[in-house]
Amino acid sequence: MIEINDENIRAVKGEADAQAVYREVKRTGDFAGFARRFMHSDDGRVARNAFWVLTKASDQELSQLQGMLNELIDLALKTGHSAVRRLSLNIIERLKMEEDDLRTDFLDFCLEHMADADELPGIQSISMKLAYRMCKFYPELLAEFKATLESMEPEFFKPAVNCVRNKIMKKG
């Protein structure tokens, strides 16, 4: 059993460490409390490692964060730490998103980052998935989204991004 504190979260260096912290959070059953405590840390390493630990959780465990959806979106929009952005977007992608959850600032962010050839492939890919999920609620947005995908030149993007693009394009 390890104590969950800034120092121990900062010290997470590999998969075994992340799993050990995850097991302790699972033992307490307080995934939302863990997220609230560490996701806004001024220490980027603490925030990054906390999100990394949260990626180990099951979707059922992560459902505790559903009430924090807007807070997670705000963090993804504002953070200057690319790893925190990528990991927080991964957590957002695993949460439910209903039509009422659509935020135009977040949709604009996702559309911008998915098409930015200079963005990290992980952020591009997850932004594309999230934009697709949001656009599915509105046929006119979905048509515009698909046109954007079609206009993306595959040679400017990494294979992971092109793979996500192709999967979405096949969905029709």
N, C-alpha and C positions, 0 to 999 in steps of 0.2 A: 504494500500500500504506500503510495506517495502522496505527499502534500501538494495540493494544487495551488500554486502561487506564481507570481511573476517570474521569480528566479527559476523555478522548475520548468515553466513553460518556455522561457528563453533558452534553457539548456537542452531542449529537444533537438537532437542532431540527426536522428535516423528513424527508420520505420519502427524499430523495437521501442524507442522512446515514445514515439507518437502513439503506438498501440498501448503502452503502459499507461499513459495519461488518459487515453480513451477508456480503457478498462476502469479507471478510477472514476471518471465522469459517469460512466454507465452504472457503476456501483451506487453512486449518489442519486442517479436518475434525474439530474438537474442540467440538462443540455442547454436550456434557455438561460439559466443562471450563469453557466460557464461562458456562454457566448456574450452575454451582457457584461460580464466582468472583464473579459479580455479583448473583445473585438475593437474597442476604441482606444487601446493602449497607445500611448505616445511612442512606445518602443515598437517599431515596425516588426522586429523579430518576434516579439511576444504575440502581436496580432496575427502575423503570418502563421506561426506555429499553432495558435489556438484554432484558426480556421483549418489548418492541416489536420489537426486532431478531429475536428468536426466532420471532415470528409470520411472518416472511418465509421461514422454512425450509420445506422440503417435509416431508411426513409421514415419508418415509424418513429424512431428516436428523434430525427430531425423535425418531425411534425410539431414538436414543442416550439420550434422557432417560427411557426406560421404567423403568429401575432407580431413578429418582428420584421415581417416582409419589407415594409416601407423603410424601416431603419437600416436593414441590410442593403436595400437599393440605394439609399442615401450614401451609405459608406462606399459602395462600389462606384458611385458617381463622383465622389469627392476625394477619395484616397489618391495620393501620389505614389503609393507603393504598389508596383505592378503585381507582385505575388499576392498581396492582400486583395487586390482587385480580382485577379483570376480565381482565387479560392472562394471569395465571397460570391462571385457570379456562379460558381459551381454549386454552392449551397442554395442560392436563389433558384437555380434551375431545377433543383430537386424538391422544391416546395410547390404547393398548388398555386396556380395563378388563374383567377377567374376574370371575367370581363370587367368587373368592378375594380379589379386591381390594376388595370391598365393606366400607366402614367406616361404621358407624352414625352416628358423629359427623359424617362428611361428608354422608351422606344427609340427616340432620336439618338441617344447615347449608343444603343445597341446597333442601330443602322450605321452610324458613323464608324464605330470600331470594327464592325464586321468587314467593312469595305476598305479599311485603311491598311494598305499593303505594308506599312511600316510598323503596324501593331504586332504584338506577340501572337503567334498562331493559336495558343490556348485561349486568349481573350477574344480573338476573332471568331473562333469556332463556337464558343459558348455564347457570344453576343448574337451570332447568327441563329442559334437554336432558340434563344430567348426572343429575338425579334419575330421569328416564325410563330412561336407560341402566342405572342401578343397579336400579331396580324391575323391569325386564324379567326379571331372574333369578328372581324369586319372584312367582307369580301372585297371592298374597294382597296383596303390597305393590303390585303393578301395579294391582289393583282399587282399593285405597285411594288411590293416586296419581291415577288417573282421576277418582275421586270428588272429590278436592281440585281438580283442574282444572275440573271441572264447576261447582264451587261458587265459583270465581273470577269475580267480576263484571267483564265486559270493559270497562265504562265507567270503571273505576278504574285501568286499565292502558294503557300506551302501545301504539301499533300494532305495534311490533316484538315486544312480549311476547305480544300477542294472536295475531300471526301464528305464532309458535312454538307457542303453546297450541293453535291450530286445527290445525296440521300434526300434532301429537302425537295430538290427539283423533281425527283421520281415520284414524290407523294402527290404530285398533280395539283 
